[in-house]
Structures are given as C-alpha cells and as structure tokens.
Amino acid sequence: MSAVPSRSGVLESFVFAGALALSCGGRADPKTAPQAEAERAPLPPAAERHQAAFEAALPTAEDLLADMDPMAAARIGRASLEPPSFDPGRVDEILGRRDALFAELADIRIDVLEPMQAALLRAVRFALSAYSDRWRRRRPTRRSPGWIVAEFDRFVTELETRSAAGRTEGFDAALAAVPAAVAAAFDDLGGTSIPEGRAAVADLRTLARRLRRLPLDGPSATKAAHAAEAFVRAATSLKDALPPPDAAARPYDLSDLRPRGAEDTLVRLESSWGPRALEAFLADQEAVYVPAPRLLATLEATAAHLAALRVAPPGKTRARPVTPERCSALVEELAPAFARFPQVAGVDIDCRAFARTYGEPMSDAELAFRLTRDGYARAAARARQRAELPVLALVTGRIAEAVQPLAQSIALLLHAKRRGAAFLAVAEARSRVCAAMAAVYLHGRVGPPEAIEDKLSGTCPSPAAALEAAYARPHAAFAGIALASIAGGPAELAALDRYPWLPYGLIATISRPEANTSPPPVRVEPLDGASDDTTPTSSGSEAPRTSR
C-alpha cells in the first residue's frame, strides 16, 4: 500500500466492500465448469480417474474434519455442541485416520482437477497437515495456557451467540463435558512465559463469569455453574504452578518440554517465541507464508488505513440495561440501512434472547455496536458457513473468524450512519491491529524490543496496551493479522466476509481458485531430536512425516 486514501475514500471503500461481500451468496462448487460447456471434449482417462478419486475421498474427509473440529461440525449441524477436546486417546485416533487419508490424497494429481476441486484438495490437505503439526510437533497444550484459554473462549462465545439467538438446545451436555476437557488440557501443560501464564489465570476467571451470566434455568444453570467452577479451579492451579520470576527462561520452542508433575511448577519459557516458532504457527496453522518484516509492513499500512477513519466519537449518554424494547427499537432503526445487505437483512434478531444474554448496561452507541457485531455480523457468518459445502465448511482457522464480525460491523455501521457505534468498532479494530503489529515484531524478533514502541506510537492510540497484549495474549493478538484485509481493498475484504471460518491464508485460494494454480511454499525445518523423516506422535511415538 503506497499511500493512505482520503477519509472519504476510506469510508466509501468500507461501505462498498460490505455491500459486495454480503451480496455474494451460494456455495463453492467442486465442479465449477459452466453447464454451457457440457459438450466440451472428454477428459483423458487419467484425469477422470483422479477426479473420481477426489470425489470418492470427500465423504471420508468430511467425517474426519468434523472430528478434528467439533465446534465447526456443530455450527453446520453435523454434530451436537461440545467443548474442545484435548483427550490424548481421541487425538491419537484422529491422527491415525488422518495419516491414512493424507496418503490417499497424496496420490491424486492436483493439476488435472477443476480449479475449485484443486482448491478444495489443497484446503483439505492443509487441514490434515495443520492437525498433525499441532499435535505431533508443537503441542500448544504443552507450552501455551493462552492457547488453551483461546480454545475455550471460542466455545463460550459460541454458547453466547446461540443464547442470544434463542437457541440453547444441547447446552446441558456441552456444559457437562467442560470440567473433564479443562482438566485434560491443563494436565498436559509443561511450561509458560510469565506474562502469558498470568493473563491465562485472569482470563480463566473471566470465562467463569461469562458462563455464570448465561441466562439459563434449572439443570442447565447448575451445569453452567459446575463448568464455571472448573475454570476457577484451573485458574487457581495455574496460579500456584507459575514459575518464579527469577527462574531461568528457556526457549519457547523447547523440544523436550514435558507435562509438569502434580507438585511441580511450570518451566519458565521466554516471553518471545522467536522467528522459527512464529513462522511455524502462521504457516502451519493459518497458511500465511509471509516473512515477519513484510507482514509488519502490511499491518502498519492497515493501522494507517484505520487511523484515516476519523469517525467522531459517540456523545456522552448514560449506560442503561439492555431490554427487549431497546433492542427492538434499534432493530427497527437499523433495518432500512441493513436492507441493502441481503445476508444481514435476512438475520432475525431475537431481542428477548439478546437482551437476556447481553443485558449489562450499555450506552446507545455500545448497544448499536454489540448488536451489529454479535448479532447481525456473527449470525451472517454462521449462516454462510452452514450454507457451504460441508467439507469446506469444516476446514477452519482461528484468526479470521475472530475478527471478521468486527470488520464487517464497521462497514454496516458506517453505511447506517451510526457514527458513534462505528467509532467504537474502529477503535477496537485499531487496538487489534496494533496488538498484531507488536506481536509480529516481538515474537518474530524483527528488531530490538525497545524500538517497537516508537513504531507503534505513530498510528496506535495505546502502544503500552499493544505491547502487553503481544506478550500476555499472543494468540489473541495474532488475530489482528486478518484485519489486513481492510487495507487490501474491497475484493479482499469481501473474501474475508465470504469465508470467515477458513485459515486466513486459504481465503484467497478458495475465493479465486483459478488464480491459484501453484503449490504453497515449502518450509523446510529440522526436527529437534528426530530424523528428517519422522516426527513424534501425540503420545511420543514416531510416525512418518508428510509435507504439503
């Protein structure tokens, strides 16, 4: 990005991108050739065999992907809602099925597939590789309490989203499974940096409070209380196990880290991941193959882009409890503006359920922002995922889905001329981009740590908060990377809105399949303590390494 557009140009680009994104309906079709070409020349026999093999593998891939991410399976109606699973036996069983399917897909020639078929094959292969990399090589449950918290935050957010839509079926079983899931996750923890460990303690208690606020009755309320207590127990146990500040810090990417014993403290890890761990996380989990310095430059452009959105702050109004009547009045006010956005216009807001779920006092601007982000935008994203081909809807990342409702709410609120609410949305987006800038710089060790504050001070309202977020909540901070789509122009922002659940780097592959015919970059990385053709399984044994 060579220059920051004018304020009016930025506003117009947001509104246009929102309209473009929300007017895109339908689903990806693995057979994208137009029907008018039905009489084209027949495929060579070899191409037909590979395309048939691809089609035959899709049901197996769909079943496996659903087990790899039960949350995504629940969102598209394939399974009941459940908390994230960290059970070693379940992980190893999935890894075995993953290896068999990966070997089957490796025999399919991607160059003879239709463009969308090829894009889907790349997406499925990536998801299988990401799962293997996560559990065989780096095990975030071993070294990152913040990652564990982020996975449970995703689960609690789903509970809140469903509650606000008046859909609480399946809550009892999901909440009942939380204590065992929390215990399994933290039993595997072996180390942490001090900032991340302290933040995880606080965030676990926040998760407990959010569960207690869910508007549930009877047995459901009891199960929510038990689940909340599990988070509180985990917070207490983690606080007691934090390493002392004077302990020697070991590399974050430590290869011989093991679960701590019941009476042991955690190994103290360095607060900075280092370039290798950062590159591995972005490439292996989000398909982002951009070096840290280039990524930082993109985020700086995004921060400048958002700074150009000089929307007036909201006037001072008294915060009042959210009632069904306040919500309904606001829905009526927003309806004419949102009618231009077809998929959002089709969202039905249950104001009684929304007010019960998000009933804390809010100003008028805060309510408009929360209703747009947590009501309209999040519901529209869920609807797009449900309408997609199941095999694609089950290929999931984390950073795009975390911030896409925020990006979309900016476009919606600007178009509705709710400038006070838009100010709040832009302010949050700026904070998230600044946290991502700090995280990429510090964990990628782009330069001396003391230089980042000067870099942030030019475009970020609170450099100190960005620095704290980068060290204390790195996984949440990295989600701001997906907001780079804002500076990428209307087409890129539309693609983010169309496929918000995908790993961020796969969004372009799926949205423009005909433009992505080359394979992704190959990242060569030695394994500590293992030969080049083996990698530890989740239980410590060896399994063949695979590549994309």
N, C-alpha and C positions, 0 to 999 in steps of 0.2 A: 504494500500500500504506500503510494508515493506521497499522498497528501491527505489531510483530513478534510472531508467535504464541509460545506457550509452548514449552519444549523438547520436551515430549511431543507437542504438536500438530505441531511441525515434523517430528519423526521419523515420526509416523503419516502425514503428507502425503507424505513421500518414498516410504514403502513402498506406500501406496495408488496413488500416481502410477505407480510402477514396475509394479505389477500391472495397472493399467488400460492402460498403454502396451503391455505385452508380450502382453496378451490380444487386441489388435487385429490381426487378420490380413487377408489378402486384398489386393486392389489397387484403386486408383482406377479407376472405370469411366466413360468419357466419356459413356455413356448410362445415367444414373442413375435414370430414371423406373422405378418398380416395375412388374414384369410384370403385376400385377393391373390396371394402367391401360392395358392394351393396346387396350382398346376405346374409349379416350378420343377426343375429336373430332380429326379430322385437322389437321395443321399447315397454315397458309396456304402457298401455293406459294412465296412469298418466303422464308419460314422454312426450308422444305425445301431450297431452293437453297443457302442459307447453311450449313446443317448438312451438306449433301452436300459443299460446297466445303471445309469444315473437315476432314471425314473424308478427303477426297481429298488434302489437304495433309499429313496426318500422316506418310506414308512419307518424303516429301522432308524434312520437319522432322527426323525421326528420323535419317536419314543425315547431315544437316548437323550436328546436335547431337553426333553421335558423333565427327565430325571436329574439332569445336570443343573437345571434352574427351575425348581418347583414354583417359585414366585411367578415366573413368566408363564408356566403351564396353567397356574390358577387364573392369571389375567385373561387368557384366551379361552378359558372354560374347559381345559383338558383335565384339570385336577382340582382338588379342594385346596384351599389356602392352608399353608403350613409355614412355620418359621424356617430360616435357613438351617441346613443340616451339616453338621461337622463330624458325624459319626464315622470313624475310620473304616469300619467294615463296609458301610454303604459307599464310601468314596472308592475303596479298592474294587468293589463290584462294578461300579460305573467305569473305572479305569480299564478293567478287563474288557468290557463291552466296547469301550472307546477304541482300544487298540485293534480289535477285530474290524470295526467299521472303518477306521482310518486306513488299514491295509487294503480293504476292499475298494475304498475311494481312490487310493493311490494308483490303482490300475486303470482308472478312467482318464482318457485323454481329454484334456480341457479344451484343446484347440479345435475339436470337431463338434463341440456343443454350441447351441444357440447362445447369443450374448447373455441373456438372462439366466440360462442354465449354467453357463460358466461362472457368472457372478454368484449364483446360489451355491455352486460347488465350492468356490473359494470361501464363501461365508461359513459353510458347514465345516470345511477343513480347518478354518481359523478357530472356530469354536471348540473343536476337538483338541487342537493344539493348545489353546488357552487353558483348557481344563487340566490337561496333562502338565503344562508348565506350572500352573498354580499349585497343584498338589504334589507333584513329584520333585520339583526343583527348589521352589522358594517358600512354600507353605506360609502364607501370611498369618495363619493362626499361631505359628511358632514365634513370630518376631514383631507382630503389629496388633496390639489391642485396639488401636484405632480402626483397623480394617474390620475386626470383629464387630465393633460398635457400629460401623457404617453399614454392615450387612443387616444387623438388627434394626437400625434406623430405617432402612428400606422396607423392612417388614412392618414396623409400626406405622410408617407413612401409608402403607397400603391399607392397614386397618382403619386409619383416619379417613382416607379417601373413600373407602367403602361405607364407613359410618356416615360420612357427610352426604352420601348419595342414598342413604336409607337401606343399604344392603349389608346386613350383619349375619347372613347365613354362613355357617361354617366357622364362626368365631370361637365357639366353645372348644372344638377340637384343636384349632390352631393355637389358642392361648394355653391349653393344657399341655401342649408339647414344648412350650418355651423353656421351662426350668431345665429339662434334660438337654436341650440344644445349647443353652447358656453354659451349662456345666461342661459339655463335651468340648466347646470352643475354648474355654479358658483352661481346661485341663491340659491342652496342647501347648500353651504359651510357655516360652522359654526365656524370652528377653524383651526389652523395650527401651526406647530412649526415655529419659526422664520427662521431657515435655509431653510426649505422646501418652505416656502412662498416666500422668496427672490429668490430662484432658480426658482420657478414657474413663477415669473414675468419675469425673463430673458429668460426662455425657451418659454414662450408665444410669446415674441418678435422674437425669433429665428424661431418659426413656421410661423410667419407672413412673415419673409424674405424668407423662403423656398417656401411659396406659391407664392410670387411675382416673384420668379425665374423660376417658371414653364413656359415652352415655349408655351404659349397659345396666341391665337389671338382673336380679335373681342369680342363677348359677353362672351366667356369663360374667357378671360383676365379680363374683367370687374367683373365677378363673383368672380374670384380669388382675385382681389383687395378688394372687399367687405368682403370676408371671412378673408383676412389678417387684415383688419381694425377691425373685430370682435375680433381677438386675441389681437390686440393692445389695444382696449378698455378694454378687460378683464384684461390685464396686468396693465393698469393704475388704474382700480378699485381695483384690488387686492393689489397693492402697497399702495393705500390710506387706505385700510382696515386692513393692517398688524398690529398685536398687538404691543404696545410699548415694547422695550427691558426690561423695569423694571416691566412689568406686571407679576403677579404670574402665573407660569406654572402649568397647570392641566394635569392629566394623558392622554396619547394619546388615550387610550381605554375608554374615558369618555362616560358614558351611557346616560346622559341627554343632550348631545350636540344638539342644535337646529340651524336652519339657522339664520344667522345674519340679523338684520333689515337693512333697506336701509342706515341709518345713523350710524350704529354701527360699531365698529371694531371687528375683529375676536377674539375669545377666544384663548389665547396663550396655546398651548399644549407642553408637554415635547418633547424634540428632540429625546429621546429614546422611542421606542414603548413599550418595556417590553416583558418578555418571553411569556406571555399569548397571546398578540397580534401577536407576531412573529409566534408562533406555530399555531395560528388560520389561519393566512394568508397562511402559507406554506401547512398546512394540508387541509384546506377547499378550497383553490383556485388552488393548484398545486399538490395535492395528495402526498406531501412529508411529511413522518411521522418520520423524523429523529430528535432527540434532537439537540439543538444548539451546544453543545460541540462536538458531533460526526460529525455534518455537518462541523463545523470549521476544524476538523482534516482532513476531506476529501478535503476541499478546500486548506488547507496547502499542502497536497500531490500534488494537481493539480498545485498549484503555483510552487512547486519544479520541477514538470514534465516539465512545460513550461520553467522554467529557464534553464533546461538542453538542450533546443533547442537553442544552441548558434549560431544562424544564423548570418552571417556577415551583418552589416548594409549596406544600399544602399550607393553607391558612390554619391558624390555631383553632381547633374545635375540640370540644370536650369528648373524651372517650366514653362511650356508652356500651352497655351489654348488647351483644348481637341477639336480636329477637327475630322470629319468623316474619314479623311485619316489616322490620327494617330491611331484611334480606329481600322480601318480595317487592318492596318499593324500588330497591336498587335494580333488581332484575328487570322491572318494567322500564326504568330509565335507560338501561344498557341495551335493551332489546333492539331498538331501531338501528343503532350503530353496529351491533354484532350481527344483524341480519345480512350484512354484506359478506360475512364469513360463513359459508354454508355449513361446515362441520361444527363450528362453535354454535351457530344458530340452532343446530339440532340438539344441543345439550339441554337436558331438562334438569334444572336445579330444584332439588327438594329442600326448600327453605326451612322447613321444620327440622329436618335431619341436619342440615348445615348449621343451623343455629345451636342445636344441641351439641354438635361436635366442636364447633369453634365459637363458643358462646362468651369468651372472655371479652372485656370491654375493648372497643376499638373506635378510633375516630372514623369519620366518613371516608377519608382517603384510605385509611388502613383497610376498612371493610371492602372498598372497591378493589383494592389490590389483591387481597386474600381471596375474594370471591372469583376474581378473574384468573388468578394463578392456580389456586387449589380447587376451584370449582370448574370453571369453563375449560381452561387450558389442560389441566390434568385429565379431565374426563374425555376431552377430544383425543388426547394422546392414547389413552386406554382403548378408545373405540377404533383408532387406526390400527393398533396392534392386533385387536381381535379380528379385524376385517382382513388381515394379511394372510398370505399362505402360512399355515402353521409352522412349517419347517423354517421359514424366515423369521416369523414372529418369536421363535424360541432361541434365536441367536442374539445374545444380549451382552451389552457392556454396562458400564456404570456412569461414566462422566456425562454422556449426552442426556440420558434420562433424568439426571439430577438437576440440570439447568434449563432444559428445553421449555418447560412451562413458564419459567421466568422470562426467557427471551420472547416467547410468544405473547406473554401478557403485556410487554412493552408496546408491541405493535397494536394490540387490541385497545389498550388504554389511550394511546395517542390518537388513534382513529376516533375513539369515543369522546375525545377532548376532555378526558378526566385527568387533567394535568397534575393535580396533587397526587393521585394514585400512581400516575406514570413516573413522577419524581421518585417515589418510594421504590418502584421497580427498577429504575435506572440506578438508583443508589445501591441497591443490593447487587445488581449486575456488576457495577464498578468494584464493589468490595470483593466479589468472587474472582473477577479478572485480576485484580491486584494481588490477591492471595495466590493465584496460579502463577503470576509473574515471580513472586517471591519464592514459591516452591520450586519452580523450574530452575531459577538462578541458584538457590542454596543447595538443593539436592543434586543438581547437575554440576555444581561447582564451576559455574561459568566464569566467576571472577572472585576476588576477595570478598568475604562476607560483609565487611564494613562498607563496601561500595554500593550495595543494593539499596540502602535507604535513600541515597541521593537519586538513584534511578527511579524509585517509587515516588519520591516527593513531587516530581513534575506533574504526574497525572492522577495520583491516588490520594483520596482525602485523608486516609489514616495509614501511613506507612507502618507504624508500630503494630497495628492490628493485623496487617498483611503478614508481617514477619512472624508474629505469634501464631497465626493460622498455619503458616507453612511448616513450622516445626511441630506444633501440637496436634494438628489435624491434617496431615499431608494428603490423605486420600480424598477428603472433602475439598481441600484446596485445589487439587488437580482437576476437579470437575469444572473449574472455571475455564479450562482449556477449550471446552466445547463452545463457549461463548465467542470464540474467534470467528465463528460463522457469521456473527453480526457484521464484522468488518469485511467478510468475504463477498458481500453483495447479496441482492435479493434471491438469486438462484441457490446459493449455498445455505442461506437461512431457510429457504423453502424446503430444501432437502433435510435439514435438521428437524423441521416440523413434521415432515412426512415419515421419517424413520427414527424417532427419538430413542427407541429402545436399543438400537444397534450399537456395537462398539464404534466409537466415534470415527475411526479411520475407515470403516467399512461403509459409511453412509454414502460417500461419493461413488464407491464401487457399485452399490446397488442402485443408486439414483441415476447413474449414467453407465449402464453395463457395456454399451457399445464402445465407450471411450476408455475402457479398462481391459485391454487385452494382454498386457504384460503381467508377469507374476510379481508378487510383492517382493521387496528387498529381502535378501537372505542375511540374517545376522549370525555371525559365527562367534561363538562364545565357549571357552573351555569350561568344563565342569570341575569344580574343586573336588579332588579326591575320587574322581571317577574317570574311566576311559572315555574316549570320544564317542563311542557307540552305545554307551549305557547311561542310565540315569536312575536315581533311586525312586522306588515306588513310595506311596504314602506310608507304607509300613516298614520301609527301609531296605527292601529287596531291590534287585536290579531288573530293569526292563529295557527293551530296545529303544533307542532314541529315534525320533522321527523328525522330519522337517516339513515345512510347508511346501 
